[in-house]
Amino acid sequence: MPGGLAPGELRRNEAALDFVRESAATGRPVAALCHGPQVLISAGLAEGRRMTSWRDVAPEIRAAGATYVDEPTVEDGQFITARKPGDMPVQMHHLLEVLDERREHCPGSSRRRSRRTCGSSTR
């Protein structure tokens, strides 16, 4: 999920929320930056999770039943959240590690690009 003002629109778009829910249900990695966790909240995916965000979103994270963690990036299962644009390099590093790990455990995949999706995230 992008940050900034986009989550304000995405969280009111049922097709976008359905896409996020379906992605989460398949075990795909889901990344959210800055205000992006607002979309996860609106999709009903925050409760019981640990996540970070832009600090103004922290009360909303807590109200949704999630634990706010003030760290550059937080990985909770398949969800990888980051606080602000300056934390994006750390978040992308985590996301690439998750994708690489999934590729290594996917039957029939190679070290080259693979369009195959297999299993749920183990992180």
C-alpha angles and dihedrals in degrees: 000000000000122000133225118055097334096085089060089063097036094053090059093049111091093198090055092048091049090051091052092047092049092048091051092046091056092052095247117153112264119201126192128182132198106326090004094102087070087074091052089050093050090047089055094244102118105074113112094006133117113231145153133214144152103319094246088064094054095092090052091050091052092046089054090058097257129123115246113218119191098218131117092254135003125199117199112170108302093345119096116183131181131195105225144348091273089062093054095098090058091046092049090050089055092045093050090050090052092048092047091049091050091050091051091053096044112103113241095012125131133208086259122081114302128189090198118117116201136174128334126294115277095205 
